Amino acid sequence: MDEYKELRSSISGLKQIEVTVPKPPLKILLAAPRGFCAGVDRAIQIVEQALTKFGAPVYVRHEIVHNRYVVESLKAKGAVFVKELDEIPETTQPVIFSAHGVAKAVPEAAKMRNMFVVDATCPLVSKVHMEAARHHDQGREIILVGHRGHPEVVGTLGQLPAGAIHLVESVEDARTFTPRDASRLAYVTQTTLSIDDTAEIVAALKERFPGIGGPVKEDICYATTNRQNAVKEIAPQIDGLLVIGGPKSSNSLRLVEVAARAGCKFSFLVERAENIPWSQLEGATTIGITAGASAPEVIVEEVIEALRNRYDVTIEVVTTLEERVTFNVPREVRVARTPAEQH
């Protein structure tokens, strides 16, 4: 009987022993630059400073940038997002246009209602609008390389009269496009496209129309270019890539494509940590992480923390270049900095 008690005591003691299973190692190559670009940062600042200066509500036509976390954060501060201007009641509060730009008809409609408009269009998108207008003034028919339905494309198409700009989405479109006069032709592009895909489309256009006019400086923005190049830099060293970004974000989706084209075994868009495709990471020893131009760094940190919970994580930051681009917030919403902030 004593032996039985002793055995039960031994078993009870064993139950209290915690078995620690070592986490599998995982190396993360963290691409830099990543995340917010100057245009996105400016757009968010415009909404935040308008709320500080004028109080809630501040109305925003369409998502200020394509990121749900950012939009929900601004909603919590008093921003009201609408699809169209007719959803906004009579008001003297600011009405902000998104970073993607709008067709000319939108500010004209706002002017008819005496709205206090603040334009958060990215200056690099505005550059494309000005190029299109310049080509049109010179009597050229214009091709816009871009993705149908994207807000930036809708805005650029709406800068000129119907029929002045023709959308080309692929090499096949470029090979079948028939201009009114091949000697008077020019092209512009969406700012958030794949560098490689766009180069192929432009090459097809130039092959057919050697005299076609183009931008003085490439329309694909610096941030899109830099983030794609950063992915290409780490691609040969990783099993796969996680791209932090929203499903509507063109530049984020292009990063997924760039990784796949560069030979990664997997590349996925991850909106939040809850979207990590855990089953796809099985067997991976090194992965890359980047973030689209509208994705905040706080979500990158959230994803890394989720990975730490399952893996023994080591991080190496791979920097291809330093970005120092900034854009000023419009004077009408600018909040004066305190003396402490100025130093």
C-alpha positions in Angstrom: 0.0 0.0 0.0 2.9 2.3 0.8 4.4 1.6 -2.5 1.2 2.5 -4.2 1.1 5.9 -2.4 4.7 6.5 -3.3 4.0 5.8 -7.0 1.0 8.1 -7.0 3.1 10.9 -5.5 5.8 10.4 -8.2 3.2 10.6 -11.0 1.7 13.7 -9.4 5.1 15.3 -9.4 5.7 14.4 -13.1 2.4 16.2 -14.0 3.8 19.4 -12.6 6.9 19.4 -14.8 6.5 21.8 -17.7 7.8 20.5 -21.0 9.3 23.4 -23.1 9.3 22.7 -26.8 11.9 24.8 -28.6 10.5 27.1 -31.2 11.8 26.5 -34.8 14.3 29.2 -35.9 13.1 31.8 -38.4 15.2 34.5 -40.0 13.4 37.6 -41.2 14.9 39.9 -43.8 13.2 43.2 -43.3 13.2 45.2 -46.5 14.0 48.9 -46.4 12.6 51.2 -47.6 9.1 50.0 -46.8 5.8 51.4 -45.7 4.5 55.0 -45.8 5.6 57.1 -48.7 5.7 60.9 -48.7 2.3 61.2 -50.5 0.5 58.9 -48.1 2.1 60.5 -45.0 1.0 64.0 -46.3 -2.5 62.8 -47.0 -2.9 61.4 -43.4 -1.4 64.5 -42.0 -3.9 66.6 -43.9 -6.8 64.7 -42.3 -5.3 64.8 -38.8 -4.3 68.4 -38.9 -7.8 69.4 -40.3 -9.3 67.6 -37.3 -7.0 69.4 -34.9 -7.7 72.8 -36.5 -11.4 72.6 -37.3 -12.6 69.8 -35.1 -14.9 66.9 -36.1 -16.4 66.0 -38.5 -14.0 66.3 -41.4 -15.3 64.7 -44.6 -13.1 62.6 -46.8 -14.2 61.5 -50.3 -13.2 57.9 -50.7 -10.5 56.2 -48.6 -7.8 58.7 -48.0 -5.3 55.9 -48.7 -5.9 52.2 -49.3 -5.4 50.8 -45.8 -8.3 49.8 -43.5 -6.3 50.3 -40.3 -5.5 53.9 -41.3 -9.1 54.6 -42.3 -10.5 53.1 -39.1 -8.0 55.1 -37.0 -9.0 58.4 -38.7 -12.7 57.5 -38.3 -12.1 57.1 -34.6 -10.7 60.6 -34.5 -13.8 62.1 -36.3 -13.2 61.7 -40.0 -16.3 60.8 -42.0 -15.6 58.8 -45.2 -18.1 59.1 -48.1 -18.2 57.7 -51.6 -19.5 60.8 -53.3 -20.0 64.4 -52.4 -23.8 64.2 -52.4 -23.5 62.1 -49.2 -22.1 65.2 -47.4 -24.7 67.6 -45.8 -24.5 71.3 -46.1 -21.4 72.2 -44.1 -18.5 74.6 -43.7 -16.2 71.8 -42.4 -13.3 70.7 -44.6 -14.0 68.2 -47.4 -10.8 66.3 -48.4 -10.0 64.5 -51.6 -8.0 61.3 -51.3 -4.3 60.9 -52.2 -5.3 59.1 -55.4 -6.6 62.2 -57.1 -10.0 63.0 -58.6 -11.6 63.8 -61.9 -12.1 67.5 -62.7 -15.8 67.1 -62.3 -15.4 66.5 -58.6 -13.9 69.8 -57.5 -16.3 71.6 -59.9 -19.2 69.9 -58.1 -17.7 70.9 -54.8 -17.4 74.5 -55.9 -21.0 74.6 -56.9 -21.9 73.8 -53.3 -19.3 76.3 -51.9 -17.5 73.5 -50.1 -14.3 74.1 -48.2 -12.1 71.7 -50.2 -8.7 70.5 -49.3 -6.9 68.4 -52.0 -4.8 65.6 -50.6 -3.8 64.3 -54.1 -0.2 63.1 -54.1 2.0 65.6 -55.9 3.4 62.8 -58.0 -0.2 62.0 -59.2 -0.8 65.7 -59.9 2.4 65.6 -62.0 0.8 62.9 -64.2 -2.4 65.1 -64.5 -0.3 68.0 -65.7 1.6 65.9 -68.2 -1.7 64.6 -69.7 -3.0 68.2 -69.9 0.3 69.3 -71.6 0.1 66.6 -74.2 -3.6 67.4 -74.8 -2.8 71.1 -75.3 -0.2 70.1 -77.9 -2.8 68.2 -79.9 -1.7 64.7 -78.9 -3.9 61.6 -78.3 -3.0 60.1 -75.0 -2.5 56.6 -73.8 -2.7 55.9 -70.0 -1.0 52.7 -68.9 -2.8 51.6 -65.8 -5.4 49.3 -64.1 -9.1 49.9 -65.0 -11.2 51.0 -62.1 -8.3 52.1 -59.8 -9.2 55.5 -58.2 -5.9 57.0 -59.6 -6.8 55.9 -63.1 -10.4 57.2 -62.8 -9.0 60.5 -61.7 -6.5 60.8 -64.5 -9.0 59.8 -67.1 -11.3 62.5 -65.8 -8.7 65.3 -66.3 -9.6 65.6 -70.0 -12.7 65.4 -72.2 -14.0 61.9 -72.9 -12.0 60.2 -75.6 -8.9 62.2 -75.1 -7.2 59.5 -73.0 -7.2 55.7 -73.8 -6.5 53.1 -71.1 -3.9 50.4 -71.9 -3.6 47.6 -69.4 -1.3 45.1 -71.0 1.2 44.4 -73.8 -1.7 42.9 -75.8 -3.6 46.2 -75.4 -0.5 48.1 -76.6 -0.2 45.9 -79.7 -3.9 46.3 -80.7 -4.4 49.9 -79.9 -5.3 52.0 -83.0 -4.6 55.7 -82.7 -6.3 58.4 -84.8 -2.9 59.7 -85.9 0.2 57.7 -85.0 2.4 60.8 -85.4 0.6 62.7 -82.6 0.6 60.3 -79.7 1.9 60.3 -76.1 1.7 58.2 -73.0 1.5 58.6 -69.2 1.3 55.9 -66.6 -0.3 55.2 -63.2 2.2 55.8 -60.4 1.9 52.5 -58.6 2.5 49.9 -61.4 5.0 47.1 -61.7 8.2 48.6 -63.1 8.9 45.5 -65.2 5.4 45.1 -66.6 5.2 48.8 -67.5 8.6 48.6 -69.2 7.2 45.8 -71.4 4.1 47.8 -72.3 6.0 51.0 -73.0 8.5 49.0 -75.2 5.6 47.6 -77.2 4.2 51.1 -77.7 7.6 52.5 -78.8 8.1 49.6 -81.2 4.8 50.4 -82.9 5.0 54.1 -82.5 8.7 55.2 -82.5 7.7 58.9 -82.2 5.4 58.5 -79.2 5.9 61.2 -76.5 6.4 60.3 -72.9 7.1 61.7 -69.5 10.2 63.8 -68.9 10.7 61.7 -65.8 9.1 58.3 -65.2 5.6 58.4 -63.9 6.0 55.4 -61.6 6.7 57.1 -58.3 9.9 56.8 -56.3 8.3 54.9 -53.5 6.8 52.2 -55.8 10.2 51.9 -57.5 12.2 51.7 -54.3 10.0 49.1 -52.6 10.0 46.9 -55.7 13.8 47.1 -55.9 14.1 46.3 -52.2 12.1 43.1 -52.8 14.3 42.2 -55.7 17.4 42.6 -53.5 16.2 40.2 -50.8 14.3 37.7 -53.1 17.3 35.4 -53.8 17.9 35.0 -50.1 14.4 34.1 -48.9 12.0 31.2 -49.1 9.0 33.6 -49.4 7.7 37.1 -48.8 5.0 38.6 -46.6 3.8 42.0 -48.0 2.0 44.1 -45.4 -0.8 46.0 -47.1 -4.4 46.3 -48.0 -6.2 44.3 -50.8 -7.0 47.5 -52.6 -3.5 48.8 -52.6 -2.0 48.7 -56.1 1.6 49.1 -55.0 1.2 46.4 -52.3 -0.2 43.9 -54.8 2.6 44.7 -57.2 5.1 43.8 -54.5 3.5 40.3 -54.2 3.9 39.9 -58.0 7.5 41.1 -58.0 8.4 38.5 -55.4 6.7 35.7 -57.3 8.5 36.8 -60.5 11.8 36.9 -58.7 11.4 33.2 -57.7 10.1 33.2 -54.2 8.3 29.9 -53.3 5.5 32.0 -51.8 4.4 35.6 -51.6 1.3 36.8 -49.8 -0.5 40.0 -49.0 -1.1 40.3 -45.3 -3.5 43.0 -44.1 -3.1 42.2 -40.4 -1.3 39.5 -38.3 -4.5 37.5 -38.3 -4.1 37.0 -42.1 -0.7 35.3 -41.9 -0.8 32.1 -43.9 0.8 29.9 -41.3 0.5 26.6 -43.3 2.5 28.2 -46.1 5.4 29.1 -43.7 6.0 25.5 -42.7 9.5 24.5 -43.6 10.6 28.1 -44.3 13.8 29.1 -42.6 14.2 32.6 -44.0 11.4 34.9 -45.1 11.2 38.5 -46.2 8.8 41.2 -44.9 8.0 44.5 -46.6 5.1 46.9 -46.5 3.2 48.8 -49.2 3.3 52.6 -49.4 0.0 52.9 -47.5 0.8 50.4 -44.7 1.8 51.8 -41.3 4.8 50.4 -39.4 2.6 49.4 -36.5 1.2 46.5 -38.5 4.7 45.4 -39.5 5.5 45.3 -35.8 2.2 43.4 -35.1 3.1 40.7 -37.8 6.7 40.3 -36.4 5.3 39.9 -32.9 2.9 37.2 -34.1 5.9 35.4 -35.8 7.8 35.6 -32.5 5.0 33.7 -30.7 5.6 30.7 -33.0 9.3 31.0 -34.0 12.7 31.8 -32.6 13.0 35.0 -34.7 16.1 36.8 -35.8 15.8 40.0 -37.8 18.2 41.5 -40.4 17.3 44.8 -41.9 18.3 45.0 -45.6 18.5 48.7 -46.7 18.8 49.4 -50.4 18.6 53.2 -50.0 17.4 56.0 -47.6 14.3 58.0 -48.5 14.2 61.6 -47.6 11.3 62.8 -49.7 8.7 65.0 -47.9 5.7 67.0 -49.1 4.2 70.0 -47.4 0.7 70.0 -46.0 -1.6 72.7 -47.6 -1.6 76.0 -45.7 -5.3 76.0 -45.1 -5.2 73.0 -42.7 -1.7 73.4 -41.4 -1.4 73.5 -37.6 1.3 75.8 -36.3 4.1 73.8 -34.6 4.9 74.5 -31.0 8.4 76.0 -30.2 9.4 72.5 -28.8 8.4 70.8 -32.1 10.4 73.3 -34.2 13.7 72.3 -32.5 
